[in-house]
Amino acid sequence: MVLSLFDRDHTSRRLSEISKITGINKTSVYRFVNTLVKLGYLRKSENNNLIHLGPKSFVLGHNFFRGFDILQSVKPVIEKTFLEHNISIDSAMLHGRSLISLHRREVDNLIFMRLPLVMKDLHARAMGKAILANMNNGDLSSFLESIKLEKLTPNTIVDPKALLNDLKLSKERGYSINNEEYVKGLICIGAPVINYNTKKVQGAVSLDFPASEYSMEIIESNYTGILTKLASELSEIFTISGV
């Protein structure tokens, strides 16, 4: 019951909120929450006593996705694009201020990376920037105020004004760029996946390339059309699925 109180619109709760909504007294709620924190399903903010979903909740959610209709619909579309063009593809769904991996397909020449199921550092990822670029101004401002723009490589954009300019350009051209900003040696372009009914961005997809073999000029000249077509197909799936 407690875990079900957290969703995209309520990514954090206070103990008093949980007690009021569930009708359980505060002492019992405190005990339940502490148990879930110890197990990794919830976590507590150190500075403001807010409760958030923990990493095990996201892993549990990902395991659910593996048998969920949307993953079954997304996978063949990505596999088809992979087989046609022999390029690495990554896809994810937005959850709160993180991305949950949906389906990933890699070619042999891509640098090996063990990507997490739950991805943060949206400012340094092509998929993350594609999502941020398509948020409304209020949501974007709130998001940027709540996170630290950590510098992961020399190319990571950590200046807020520079990032906003980059996101504006991403929105205008229809795709975002990760030019070795998350990890050295990896170049990516990303596009948003949107629910056409709600007009909200719900996820993203990216094409990933080794920097040793591809220049950004070649990628933008030859692969952006493939990316935007794939993003459009995934958006149709998200819309039909009601995500």
C-alpha positions in Angstrom: 0.0 0.0 0.0 2.8 2.5 0.9 4.7 2.0 -2.3 1.6 2.6 -4.4 1.4 6.2 -3.1 4.4 7.1 -5.2 3.9 7.9 -8.9 5.1 10.5 -11.5 3.1 13.3 -9.9 4.1 12.3 -6.3 7.7 11.3 -6.4 8.1 12.2 -2.7 5.9 12.0 0.4 6.1 13.0 4.1 5.4 10.5 6.9 2.3 12.6 7.9 1.0 12.4 4.3 1.4 8.6 4.2 -0.4 8.3 7.6 -3.3 10.5 6.5 -3.8 8.8 3.1 -3.6 5.2 4.4 -5.4 5.8 7.7 -2.5 4.1 9.5 -1.2 5.8 12.7 2.1 7.6 12.5 3.9 5.1 14.7 3.1 2.2 12.5 3.8 4.2 9.3 7.2 5.1 10.7 7.9 1.4 11.4 6.8 0.4 7.9 8.8 3.1 6.2 12.0 2.3 8.1 11.6 -1.4 7.2 11.2 -0.5 3.5 14.2 1.9 3.7 16.4 -0.9 5.1 15.2 -3.2 2.3 16.0 -0.6 -0.3 12.5 0.0 -1.5 12.3 3.5 -0.1 14.9 6.1 0.8 14.9 9.2 3.0 16.2 12.6 2.1 18.7 13.7 4.7 17.8 17.4 4.7 14.0 17.6 4.5 12.7 14.3 5.8 11.0 13.5 2.4 10.4 9.8 1.5 11.3 8.7 -2.1 11.2 5.3 -3.9 14.5 3.5 -3.5 16.5 1.6 -6.0 14.9 -1.8 -5.4 11.5 -0.4 -6.3 12.9 0.6 -9.7 14.4 -2.8 -10.2 11.1 -4.4 -9.3 9.4 -2.1 -11.8 11.8 -3.0 -14.5 11.2 -6.7 -13.9 7.5 -6.0 -14.2 8.2 -4.2 -17.5 9.8 -7.3 -18.9 6.4 -9.0 -19.0 4.5 -5.8 -19.6 2.7 -5.1 -22.9 4.7 -2.0 -23.8 8.0 -3.7 -23.7 6.6 -6.5 -25.9 5.5 -3.8 -28.3 8.7 -1.7 -28.2 11.2 -4.6 -28.6 10.3 -5.7 -32.1 10.3 -2.1 -33.4 13.8 -1.6 -32.0 15.0 -5.0 -33.3 13.8 -4.2 -36.8 15.7 -0.9 -36.8 18.8 -2.6 -35.5 18.7 -5.3 -38.1 18.1 -2.8 -40.9 20.8 -0.3 -40.0 23.3 -2.2 -37.7 23.4 0.5 -35.1 23.2 0.5 -31.3 19.8 1.6 -29.9 18.7 2.4 -26.3 15.3 3.2 -25.1 13.9 4.2 -21.7 10.8 5.4 -19.9 10.6 8.5 -17.7 9.8 7.9 -14.0 10.0 10.9 -11.8 13.5 12.4 -12.3 15.0 9.2 -13.6 14.9 7.0 -16.7 14.1 3.3 -16.5 15.7 1.2 -19.2 13.2 -0.5 -21.6 15.2 -2.3 -24.3 18.8 -1.9 -25.5 20.5 -3.4 -28.6 24.2 -3.1 -29.2 26.5 -3.7 -32.1 29.8 -5.4 -31.4 32.0 -2.4 -32.0 30.4 -0.2 -29.3 32.5 0.4 -26.1 31.3 -2.0 -23.4 29.2 -0.4 -20.7 27.1 -2.0 -18.0 24.3 0.5 -18.0 22.1 0.7 -14.9 18.4 -0.1 -15.0 17.7 3.2 -13.4 19.5 6.1 -15.1 20.0 9.5 -13.6 22.4 12.3 -14.9 19.8 13.2 -17.5 21.8 16.4 -18.4 24.6 14.2 -19.7 22.6 11.7 -21.7 21.1 12.0 -25.2 17.9 10.4 -24.0 17.8 12.6 -20.9 18.4 15.8 -22.8 15.7 14.8 -25.4 13.2 14.6 -22.5 14.4 17.8 -20.7 14.1 19.7 -24.0 10.4 18.7 -24.3 9.3 19.5 -20.8 7.3 22.6 -20.2 9.1 25.5 -18.6 7.7 24.9 -15.1 8.7 21.2 -15.0 12.1 21.9 -16.5 12.9 24.7 -14.0 11.7 22.5 -11.1 13.9 19.6 -12.4 17.0 21.6 -12.8 16.6 23.2 -9.3 16.3 19.7 -7.8 19.5 18.1 -9.2 23.2 18.7 -9.2 24.7 19.1 -12.7 27.6 16.8 -12.2 30.6 16.9 -14.6 31.1 13.3 -15.7 33.6 14.0 -18.6 35.4 17.2 -19.8 32.4 17.6 -22.3 29.6 17.5 -19.8 27.5 20.7 -19.8 27.2 21.8 -16.2 26.5 25.5 -16.6 22.7 26.0 -16.4 22.5 28.7 -19.1 24.6 26.7 -21.5 22.5 23.6 -20.8 19.3 25.6 -21.4 20.7 26.8 -24.7 21.6 23.3 -25.7 18.1 22.0 -24.8 16.5 24.8 -26.8 18.5 23.8 -29.8 17.6 20.2 -29.3 13.9 21.1 -29.3 14.2 23.1 -32.5 16.0 20.4 -34.5 14.0 17.5 -33.1 16.9 15.6 -31.5 19.5 15.9 -28.8 23.3 15.3 -28.8 25.6 13.6 -26.3 29.1 14.3 -27.6 31.1 12.2 -25.1 29.3 14.0 -22.3 28.3 10.9 -20.3 31.4 8.7 -21.0 34.4 9.4 -23.1 34.4 7.5 -26.4 30.6 7.4 -26.8 28.6 9.7 -29.0 24.7 9.5 -29.0 21.8 11.3 -30.5 18.4 11.1 -28.8 14.8 11.9 -29.5 11.7 12.1 -27.2 8.9 9.6 -27.1 5.7 11.4 -26.6 2.1 10.3 -25.8 0.2 12.1 -28.6 -3.0 12.2 -26.6 -1.6 13.9 -23.5 1.2 15.8 -25.4 3.6 14.8 -22.6 7.1 13.4 -23.1 7.1 9.9 -21.5 10.4 8.4 -22.6 13.2 8.6 -25.1 15.3 6.6 -27.6 18.9 7.0 -28.7 21.3 5.8 -31.3 24.8 5.2 -29.9 28.1 5.3 -31.7 31.8 4.8 -30.9 33.6 8.2 -31.2 36.6 6.4 -32.7 34.6 5.4 -35.8 32.0 8.1 -36.2 32.1 11.9 -36.3 29.2 14.0 -35.1 28.9 15.4 -38.7 28.5 11.9 -40.2 26.0 10.9 -37.5 23.8 14.0 -38.0 24.0 13.7 -41.8 23.1 10.0 -42.0 21.2 8.9 -38.9 18.9 11.6 -37.6 16.1 10.6 -40.0 16.4 7.0 -38.7 16.2 8.2 -35.1 13.2 10.5 -35.5 11.3 7.8 -37.5 12.0 5.3 -34.6 10.9 7.9 -32.0 7.7 8.4 -33.9 6.9 4.7 -34.0 7.6 4.4 -30.3 5.4 7.4 -29.6 2.5 5.6 -31.4 3.1 2.6 -29.1 3.1 4.7 -26.0 0.0 6.6 -27.1 -1.9 3.4 -27.8 -0.8 1.8 -24.6 -1.9 4.9 -22.6 1.6 5.5 -21.1 
